[in-house]
Amino acid sequence: MTKSIPHSLAMAAVLAIGCLAADAQQYSTAVALPGVPNITTYNSVPEGFDPAAASDTELQQFGFPKRPDISDTKAYGRWLQAVSVTRITPELVVNTGRYHRPNQRVGQSTVVENTTHSSSGNWSGWSLIGGSPVFDEVVGLWVVPNVGSSTSTTNGFMSEWVGIDGNCKCNDLIQDGTEQQFTGGKATYYAWIEFIPEAEVIVKNLTVAPGDVIYAYSAVAVQSGKIVGVYYLANYNTKKAVSATIAIPPKTTFSGLSAEWIVERTEVNGSFTNPLPNYAYAYMDDAWAYRSGSSHAIDYTAEANENIVMVQGTTQLSKSFEQDADSMWFQWLAYF
């Protein structure tokens, strides 16, 4: 005989869920910006809230990255460090005309074992490609490179980021990262989030400087029946973090067919063939992706992957090479 749940217990469960949802709404804000109308920002958390003890549902409702497998001590430890940083309410502004575009492939590719070697007009770095289930999370940790020692007087723009999609036959790209640019004889640095095809959104109050250690997390989720890009950025030097979501743009389809770790020539006012500022070397660690339904971290070369060199014509501008299973180096080679 099937036992029925007592009415009082059922009502208590419903009320608890309702209170949790209402409580979560108190700590998030709907934001509409020109060209990016459907943003949610996450504010401070309830007093006493402990991400390590929270349920998966609570982590999502309060804007935290998903918890990785606790048996993976490095991935779990990095996650715990990221979610323990003081969270501030992000102050956002759309940077019109600024985009971090999908891979602009050029030339032919070659395959050696499980790595495809290719060239791009705007990307350098690594990408996991294909497979099943789809990718739905990507993580990276890097030291912000210094472009202030540039010997060129020409303006240059570069970005370092993690993302999902953009290296496949798809029209979406969920990503967050840092911008390093040299314009008017001086260097500028800032953090940003983006859901292509919409423009870059600057996080004004998450300050970024050369040498800062940045944790970046991009993911996809379904909230209130709608697909959203999920973003979490932490600066370990300033001990501040921000969290936000952006609803999937109109006429855009989430694919989940690639995950990437990239240094890029940023598109500015329709062009990404601007000079690449001299960043010398850039280091990225914790280069992991996750597949839907799994909390197991996948190293960036553990499955079929692509190593991408940035070129302009026959000149190599930037390349990336392995440090170990989950870390890599980027190397600047030329301005243009």
C-alpha positions in Angstrom: 0.0 0.0 0.0 1.3 3.4 -0.9 1.7 5.7 2.1 0.4 9.3 1.6 2.4 12.3 2.8 0.7 14.0 5.7 -0.9 17.2 4.7 1.0 19.2 7.3 4.3 17.9 6.1 3.4 18.6 2.4 2.4 22.1 3.3 5.6 22.7 5.3 7.7 21.6 2.3 5.8 23.8 -0.1 6.2 26.8 2.3 9.9 26.1 2.7 10.5 26.0 -1.0 8.4 29.2 -1.4 10.3 31.0 1.3 13.6 29.9 -0.2 12.6 31.3 -3.6 11.4 34.5 -2.1 14.5 34.8 0.0 16.7 34.3 -3.1 14.8 37.1 -4.9 15.7 39.5 -2.2 19.3 39.0 -3.1 19.1 39.4 -6.8 18.1 42.3 -9.1 16.7 42.4 -12.7 18.7 44.8 -14.8 17.9 46.1 -18.3 20.8 47.7 -20.3 20.7 49.1 -23.8 21.1 46.1 -26.2 21.3 43.7 -23.3 17.9 43.9 -21.7 17.7 40.7 -19.6 20.4 40.6 -16.9 20.1 39.4 -13.3 22.7 40.6 -10.8 23.3 38.8 -7.5 23.9 40.9 -4.4 25.3 40.0 -1.0 24.1 36.7 0.5 22.0 36.1 3.6 23.8 36.4 6.9 25.3 33.0 7.8 24.9 31.6 4.3 27.7 29.0 3.8 28.2 27.9 0.1 30.0 24.8 1.2 27.0 23.6 3.2 24.4 24.8 0.7 22.3 22.6 -1.5 22.8 22.6 -5.3 19.5 24.4 -5.6 20.6 27.1 -3.1 23.9 27.6 -4.9 22.0 28.3 -8.2 19.4 30.5 -6.5 22.0 32.7 -4.8 24.3 33.0 -7.9 27.2 30.7 -7.0 29.0 28.3 -9.4 28.1 24.6 -9.2 29.9 22.5 -6.7 32.5 20.1 -8.3 33.0 16.6 -7.2 34.4 16.8 -3.7 36.6 13.8 -4.3 38.5 16.0 -6.8 40.5 17.8 -4.2 42.0 20.4 -6.4 38.8 21.4 -8.3 36.8 21.4 -5.1 39.5 23.4 -3.2 39.6 26.0 -6.0 35.8 26.2 -6.0 35.7 26.7 -2.3 38.2 29.5 -2.5 36.2 31.2 -5.2 32.9 31.1 -3.4 34.5 32.2 -0.1 35.5 35.6 -1.5 33.3 38.6 -0.5 30.6 39.2 -3.1 29.6 42.6 -4.2 26.7 43.8 -6.4 28.1 44.2 -9.9 27.8 47.6 -11.6 27.4 47.0 -15.3 27.6 49.0 -18.4 27.4 47.9 -22.1 30.5 48.6 -24.1 28.9 49.3 -27.5 30.9 48.2 -30.4 33.1 45.8 -28.3 32.7 42.1 -28.9 34.6 38.9 -28.2 33.8 37.0 -31.3 33.7 33.3 -32.2 36.8 31.7 -33.7 37.6 33.3 -37.1 39.3 30.3 -38.7 42.0 30.7 -41.4 44.0 28.2 -43.4 44.1 24.4 -43.0 44.1 22.3 -39.8 46.2 19.3 -38.9 45.5 16.5 -36.4 48.0 14.8 -34.2 46.5 12.2 -31.9 43.6 13.9 -30.2 44.7 17.5 -30.9 43.7 19.6 -33.9 46.3 22.3 -34.7 44.7 25.3 -36.4 45.1 29.0 -37.1 42.7 31.9 -36.3 42.5 35.6 -37.1 41.4 36.5 -33.5 42.0 33.5 -31.1 44.9 31.8 -29.6 44.6 29.1 -26.9 42.8 25.7 -26.4 39.4 24.3 -26.9 37.7 21.1 -26.1 35.5 20.1 -29.0 32.5 17.8 -29.5 31.5 14.8 -27.5 28.4 14.1 -25.4 26.7 15.3 -23.2 27.1 18.9 -24.0 29.5 21.2 -22.2 27.7 23.4 -19.7 30.4 24.8 -17.4 34.0 26.1 -17.9 36.5 27.4 -15.4 39.9 29.2 -15.6 42.3 31.0 -13.3 44.9 33.5 -14.6 47.3 36.2 -13.7 46.3 39.5 -15.5 49.2 40.2 -18.0 50.8 43.6 -18.2 50.5 45.4 -21.5 51.8 48.8 -20.1 55.4 48.1 -21.3 54.3 48.1 -25.0 57.0 49.7 -27.2 54.4 50.4 -29.9 52.5 53.7 -30.1 49.7 51.9 -31.9 46.5 51.2 -30.1 46.0 47.5 -29.3 43.3 45.4 -27.7 43.5 41.9 -26.1 41.3 39.9 -23.9 41.7 36.7 -21.8 38.7 34.6 -21.1 36.9 31.3 -20.7 33.8 30.4 -22.7 31.3 27.8 -24.0 30.6 27.6 -27.7 32.1 29.8 -30.4 34.4 27.1 -31.7 31.6 25.1 -33.5 28.9 25.6 -36.0 26.8 27.6 -33.6 25.7 31.2 -33.1 26.1 31.5 -29.4 29.1 32.2 -27.1 28.9 32.4 -23.3 32.1 34.0 -21.9 33.7 36.1 -19.2 37.1 37.5 -18.7 39.5 40.5 -18.5 40.4 43.1 -21.1 43.9 44.4 -21.4 44.3 47.3 -23.9 47.0 49.9 -24.8 45.4 53.1 -26.1 46.5 56.7 -26.1 49.9 55.7 -24.7 48.5 54.0 -21.6 47.2 50.7 -20.5 43.7 50.0 -19.3 42.3 46.9 -17.6 38.8 45.7 -16.7 36.5 42.7 -16.2 33.6 41.8 -18.5 30.8 39.3 -19.2 29.1 38.6 -22.5 26.6 36.4 -24.3 27.2 36.7 -28.1 25.7 38.1 -30.2 25.1 40.8 -27.6 27.9 43.2 -26.8 30.5 43.1 -24.0 29.2 44.2 -20.6 31.8 45.8 -18.4 31.9 45.1 -14.6 32.8 48.6 -13.5 33.4 47.9 -9.8 35.4 44.7 -10.1 38.8 46.4 -10.4 41.5 44.6 -12.4 45.3 45.3 -12.4 48.4 43.6 -13.8 49.4 40.7 -11.5 45.9 40.2 -10.1 44.7 36.6 -9.9 41.3 36.2 -11.6 38.9 33.2 -11.2 36.4 33.1 -14.1 33.4 30.8 -14.4 31.0 30.6 -17.3 28.0 28.3 -17.4 24.6 27.7 -18.9 21.4 27.1 -16.8 17.7 27.1 -17.1 15.9 29.6 -14.8 12.2 30.1 -14.9 12.0 28.1 -18.0 14.6 30.2 -19.9 18.2 29.5 -20.9 20.7 31.9 -19.3 24.4 32.4 -19.3 25.8 32.3 -15.8 28.9 34.3 -14.8 31.1 34.4 -11.7 34.3 36.4 -11.5 36.5 36.7 -8.5 39.7 38.8 -8.0 41.8 37.2 -5.3 44.0 40.2 -4.8 41.1 42.6 -4.0 39.1 39.7 -2.4 35.9 40.7 -4.3 33.6 38.6 -6.5 30.6 39.3 -8.7 27.8 37.1 -10.1 25.3 37.6 -12.8 23.2 36.0 -15.5 22.3 37.1 -19.0 19.2 35.6 -20.8 19.9 33.9 -24.1 19.6 36.6 -26.9 16.7 36.4 -29.4 17.3 34.0 -32.4 20.2 32.4 -30.6 20.5 28.7 -29.8 22.7 27.1 -27.1 24.8 24.3 -28.5 27.3 23.3 -25.8 29.7 21.8 -28.5 32.9 23.5 -27.4 34.6 24.9 -24.3 37.6 27.2 -24.6 40.5 29.1 -22.8 41.5 32.0 -25.0 43.7 35.0 -25.5 42.0 37.1 -28.2 42.3 40.2 -30.3 39.2 42.0 -29.2 36.7 43.2 -31.9 36.5 47.0 -31.7 33.9 48.8 -33.9 33.6 45.9 -36.4 37.3 45.0 -36.6 39.4 42.5 -34.8 42.5 43.0 -36.9 43.8 45.7 -34.6 47.4 45.3 -33.3 47.9 42.8 -30.4 49.5 44.6 -27.5 52.7 43.1 -26.1 51.6 41.0 -23.2 54.8 38.9 -23.2 53.5 35.8 -21.5 50.2 35.0 -19.8 49.6 32.0 -17.5 46.3 30.2 -17.0 45.6 27.5 -14.6 42.5 25.3 -13.5 41.5 25.0 -17.2 38.5 22.7 -16.7 35.2 22.1 -18.4 32.2 20.1 -17.2 29.6 18.2 -19.2 25.9 18.4 -18.5 24.8 16.2 -15.5 28.4 15.7 -14.3 30.5 17.3 -11.5 33.7 15.8 -12.9 36.3 18.3 -14.1 37.7 17.6 -17.6 41.2 18.9 -18.2 41.6 21.0 -21.4 43.5 18.3 -23.3 41.8 15.2 -21.8 39.4 14.7 -24.7 39.4 15.8 -28.4 40.8 19.3 -28.3 42.1 22.1 -30.5 45.3 24.2 -30.1 44.8 27.5 -31.9 47.5 30.0 -33.0 46.5 33.6 -33.8 47.8 34.8 -37.1 47.6 37.8 -39.5 48.5 36.6 -43.0 51.6 34.5 -42.6 52.7 36.2 -39.3 52.0 34.4 -36.0 50.8 36.9 -33.3 50.1 34.7 -30.3 50.3 31.0 -29.4 49.6 28.8 -26.4 51.4 25.7 -25.1 50.9 23.2 -22.3 52.3 23.6 -18.8 50.6 20.5 -17.4 47.3 18.7 -17.4 45.2 21.7 -16.4 47.5 24.8 -17.0 48.9 26.6 -20.0 51.0 29.5 -21.2 50.2 32.1 -23.8 53.1 33.8 -25.6 52.9 37.1 -27.5 54.8 37.0 -30.8 53.9 40.1 -32.9 51.8 43.2 -32.9 50.3 42.5 -36.4 
